Amino acid sequence: MVDRNIQADARVGFALVSLAARHGAGVAQVLGLTLPPPGRWVKSGDLTAICTTPGQWLVMQDADDFTLFDRISEAVEDTAAVIELSDSRVSVRVSGEGARTALGTLLPLDLHPRAMQPGHAAATLAAHLPMLVRQIDATPTYEIMCGRSFAESFYRALQLAGIPV
């Protein structure tokens, strides 16, 4: 059964770069973005940094202008590992009053506001798929990403959870 208080939208056209660096290796100054601690994400302008584990971040740019990888690579030179991941992930934003309940049937995470709040992120497994979940706002709105090769299974899992994709 689909909860009419849930909206799901695929997010397309974003740039995504993986960064593994000790203390951000100067990326913050170049991007104008303070790199967050594990389990958190921050946004500044059209850039978002998500800390997936100590010393590792995913850096997203809202619109892919094909410069993000080069900007980060130049900033860190040889002091960090940078991997281009644009087009390797699918992303869906799920929002509305019923989002927390519906996602709770799919994700093995505590989505209660005392545990998961805007600015929080978590890597998890759901429907046997590795996923990254971050809470965008208190509506609540969540963004869920997984590997593009798992897109069909990901969308089916969302549908089974009652999320209209």
Buried (B, 14 or more C-beta within 10 A) or exposed (E): EEBEEBBBEEBEEBBBBBBBBEEBBBBBEBBEBEBBEBBBBBBEEEBBBBBBEEBBBBBBBBEBEEEBBEBBBEBBEEEBBBBBBBEEBBBBBBBBEBBBBBBBEBBEBEBEEEEBBBBBBBBBEBBEBEBBBBBBEEBBBBBBBBBEEBBEBBBEBBEEBBBEB
